[in-house]
């Protein structure tokens, strides 16, 4: 069994297509098929079922996939660690962040990191927390800024809470229920058309949970947007949305109304895989992130509605 064979196997398993997988790993389709066949021979079991052009994993393939993914992630980590023995003059760090954090918290942190380590490659992945957790567990990210779910982080992760954020209601008009108080209760949204984030966004889950806890199902005007789309739909007057206050600061056409206590709050954490030793670059990025949070707290530069937890 060779490492390149495992890479080819994982590529086919992810796209379920031999030709596409060959393009991804940079070899011809016949060469890839030959290597997969050699791997199946070594293991003594078929890894894929091929029926009418459809590719699916066999039971043996299902067993091998998570093991192969972890092996390849560990090999990549070991390679980076050896490369970094000479110091942070080379290497790579892969950061994931939710859309709101990618446009607010990540930029100043990455600016500090780049100033200190200009030759280290930075790769940023933007996505919902559930997607980022999946990428962390697969070894595709070194660190991620995620929103902690109510039941706690996945046991395969080490997630350290760093900030707490209050959500607000975004609209294009003053909402009648807020007149005189400047705040809204969740129940005030019962009859308001709402713009909802797509499945996989923690903001969608937070909104649904808050509405259901208040005893109603939201009236959905538009369903399935990402951050920019949701804010654009709000600007177009299609409905209101529950969003982080930090994302509407750059949207002059959107009105922001705070939620009355207890409101809707969420915890921001920095997470990594528990069973993988972080690279030097990953440790340094985490240190710079925590230093930035401390400095921004001391100088009152954290966005409105955001408070430190340490």
C-alpha positions in Angstrom: 0.0 0.0 0.0 1.5 3.3 -1.1 0.6 6.9 0.0 -0.1 8.0 -3.5 -2.6 5.1 -3.9 -4.4 6.3 -0.8 -4.6 9.8 -2.2 -6.1 8.4 -5.5 -8.6 6.4 -3.5 -9.7 9.4 -1.4 -10.0 11.5 -4.6 -12.3 8.9 -6.2 -14.3 8.5 -3.0 -14.9 12.2 -2.8 -16.1 12.8 -6.3 -17.4 9.3 -7.1 -15.9 9.6 -10.7 -12.7 8.2 -12.0 -12.0 10.7 -14.7 -12.7 13.7 -12.4 -10.5 12.2 -9.7 -7.7 11.7 -12.2 -7.9 15.4 -13.1 -7.8 16.4 -9.5 -4.6 14.3 -8.7 -3.0 15.2 -12.0 -2.7 11.8 -13.7 -4.5 10.0 -16.5 -7.6 8.0 -15.9 -6.1 4.7 -16.9 -3.1 5.2 -14.5 -5.5 6.0 -11.7 -7.6 3.0 -12.4 -4.5 0.8 -12.4 -3.4 2.2 -9.0 -6.8 1.6 -7.5 -6.8 -1.9 -8.8 -3.3 -2.5 -7.3 -4.6 -1.1 -3.9 -7.6 -3.4 -4.0 -5.3 -6.4 -4.8 -3.0 -5.5 -1.8 -6.0 -5.3 0.5 -7.7 -8.3 -0.9 -11.1 -6.6 -1.3 -12.8 -4.3 -3.8 -13.2 -0.7 -2.7 -15.7 0.5 -5.3 -18.8 -0.8 -6.9 -19.3 0.2 -10.5 -22.9 -0.1 -11.6 -24.2 1.5 -14.8 -21.6 4.2 -14.6 -22.3 5.0 -10.9 -19.5 4.7 -8.4 -20.1 3.8 -4.8 -18.0 2.6 -1.9 -18.1 -1.1 -0.9 -18.1 -2.0 2.8 -14.3 -2.3 2.6 -14.2 1.2 1.0 -16.3 2.7 3.8 -13.9 1.3 6.4 -10.8 2.5 4.6 -12.0 6.1 3.8 -11.8 7.7 7.2 -8.5 5.8 7.9 -7.0 6.9 4.6 -8.1 10.5 5.2 -6.5 10.6 8.6 -3.3 9.0 7.4 -2.9 11.5 4.6 -3.6 14.4 7.0 -1.0 13.2 9.4 1.5 12.8 6.6 0.8 16.3 5.5 1.3 17.6 9.1 4.5 15.7 9.5 5.8 17.2 6.2 5.0 20.7 7.3 6.5 20.2 10.7 9.8 19.0 9.2 9.8 22.0 6.8 9.2 24.4 9.7 12.2 23.1 11.8 14.2 25.9 10.3 11.7 28.4 11.7 8.7 30.1 10.3 10.4 31.1 7.0 8.3 28.7 5.0 5.2 26.5 5.3 1.5 27.0 5.2 -1.4 27.6 7.5 -5.0 26.9 6.6 -7.6 29.0 8.4 -11.4 28.5 8.2 -13.9 31.1 9.3 -17.6 31.8 9.1 -18.6 34.6 6.6 -19.1 37.2 9.4 -15.8 36.4 11.0 -14.0 36.2 7.7 -14.8 39.8 7.1 -14.4 41.2 10.6 -12.1 39.2 12.9 -9.9 37.4 10.4 -8.5 40.4 8.4 -6.6 42.2 11.2 -5.4 38.9 12.6 -4.1 37.8 9.2 -2.5 41.3 8.7 -0.5 40.8 11.9 0.5 37.3 10.9 1.6 38.4 7.4 3.7 41.2 8.9 5.5 38.8 11.2 5.8 35.9 8.8 5.6 37.2 5.2 6.9 33.9 3.6 4.3 31.6 5.2 1.5 30.8 2.8 -2.0 31.6 4.1 -5.1 29.8 2.9 -8.5 30.9 4.0 -11.7 28.9 3.7 -15.1 30.6 4.3 -18.1 28.6 5.2 -20.7 27.7 7.8 -19.6 26.3 11.1 -20.8 22.8 10.3 -18.9 22.8 7.1 -15.7 24.1 8.8 -16.0 21.4 11.5 -16.2 18.8 8.7 -13.1 20.2 7.1 -11.2 20.3 10.4 -12.0 16.6 11.0 -11.0 15.7 7.5 -7.6 17.4 7.9 -8.3 20.1 5.3 -7.9 23.0 7.9 -5.4 23.7 10.6 -7.6 26.2 12.6 -11.1 27.5 12.3 -13.1 30.3 13.8 -16.4 28.6 14.5 -19.6 29.2 16.4 -20.0 26.8 19.3 -23.2 24.7 19.0 -25.4 24.5 22.1 -24.5 20.9 22.7 -20.7 21.7 22.6 -18.0 21.1 20.1 -17.4 17.8 18.3 -15.4 15.5 20.6 -12.8 15.2 17.9 -12.0 18.9 18.2 -10.4 21.1 20.8 -12.5 24.3 20.7 -11.5 27.3 22.9 -14.2 30.0 23.3 -12.8 33.4 22.9 -15.7 35.8 22.2 -19.5 36.2 22.7 -21.6 38.0 20.2 -25.1 39.3 20.3 -27.3 39.0 17.2 -29.5 41.8 15.8 -32.4 42.2 13.5 -31.6 43.6 10.0 -34.3 45.4 8.1 -34.8 48.3 5.6 -37.4 50.1 7.8 -38.1 50.8 11.4 -40.1 47.9 12.8 -43.2 49.1 14.6 -42.7 46.9 17.7 -39.4 48.6 18.4 -40.9 52.1 18.5 -40.2 53.8 21.8 -38.0 50.9 23.1 -35.3 50.7 20.5 -35.3 46.9 21.0 -37.3 43.9 19.7 -38.4 40.8 21.3 -38.2 37.6 19.4 -42.0 37.4 19.6 -42.2 40.7 17.7 -41.0 38.8 14.6 -43.9 36.4 14.6 -45.7 38.2 11.7 -42.6 39.6 9.9 -41.5 37.9 6.7 -38.0 36.6 7.3 -35.0 35.9 5.1 -33.3 32.6 6.2 -29.8 31.4 5.7 -29.1 28.1 3.9 -28.9 24.7 5.6 -25.5 24.4 7.4 -25.4 27.9 8.6 -25.4 28.2 12.4 -27.3 31.5 12.0 -30.2 29.6 10.5 -30.2 27.2 13.5 -30.0 30.0 16.0 -32.9 31.9 14.4 -35.1 28.8 14.2 -34.3 27.8 17.8 -35.1 31.3 19.1 -38.4 31.5 17.2 -39.5 28.0 18.3 -38.5 28.7 21.9 -40.8 31.7 21.7 -43.6 29.5 20.5 -43.9 30.1 16.7 -42.5 29.1 13.4 -41.0 32.0 11.4 -42.7 33.2 8.2 -40.1 32.6 5.6 -40.0 35.0 2.7 -36.7 33.8 1.1 -35.0 30.6 2.1 -31.4 29.4 1.4 -29.1 32.4 1.1 -25.5 33.0 2.2 -24.4 36.1 4.1 -24.1 38.6 1.2 -27.3 37.2 -0.5 -29.3 37.4 2.8 -28.2 41.0 3.4 -29.0 41.9 -0.2 -32.5 40.4 0.1 -33.0 42.4 3.2 -31.9 45.6 1.4 -34.4 44.7 -1.4 -37.2 44.8 1.2 -38.0 41.1 1.0 -37.9 40.5 4.7 -35.9 40.8 7.9 -33.0 38.7 9.1 -31.3 37.8 12.4 -27.6 38.5 11.8 -24.4 39.4 13.6 -24.2 43.2 14.1 -20.6 43.3 12.7 -21.8 42.4 9.2 -24.2 45.3 8.8 -21.8 48.0 9.8 -20.8 48.3 6.1 -24.4 48.3 4.8 -25.8 51.8 5.2 -29.1 50.8 3.6 -29.8 48.3 6.4 -31.3 49.3 9.7 -30.1 47.5 12.9 -32.4 46.8 15.8 -31.1 45.1 18.9 -32.9 42.2 20.5 -34.2 42.7 24.0 -32.7 40.5 26.8 -32.0 37.7 26.8 -31.7 38.2 23.0 -29.9 35.7 20.8 -26.2 35.3 21.6 -23.5 32.9 20.3 -20.1 31.9 21.3 -17.1 32.2 18.9 -14.3 29.7 19.4 -11.0 28.9 17.8 -10.9 25.1 17.0 -8.4 22.5 15.8 -8.3 18.7 15.6 -7.7 17.2 19.0 -5.6 14.3 17.7 -3.2 16.2 15.5 -0.2 18.2 16.8 -0.6 21.7 15.5 2.2 23.0 13.1 4.4 25.8 14.2 2.6 28.1 11.8 -0.8 27.0 13.2 0.4 27.6 16.8 1.7 31.0 15.8 -1.5 32.0 14.1 -3.5 31.0 17.2 -1.2 33.0 19.4 -1.5 36.1 17.2 -5.3 35.7 17.2 -5.5 35.6 21.0 -3.1 38.6 21.3 -5.3 40.5 18.9 -8.5 39.8 20.9 -6.7 40.9 24.1 -5.4 44.1 22.4 -8.8 44.9 20.8 -10.5 44.5 24.2 -8.0 46.8 26.0 -8.5 49.5 23.3 -12.2 49.1 23.0 -11.9 48.1 19.3 -14.0 45.0 19.3 -17.1 45.4 17.1 -20.4 46.5 18.8 -22.1 43.5 20.5 -18.9 41.5 20.8 -17.3 40.9 24.2 -14.3 38.8 25.3 -14.6 35.6 27.3 -11.1 35.6 28.7 
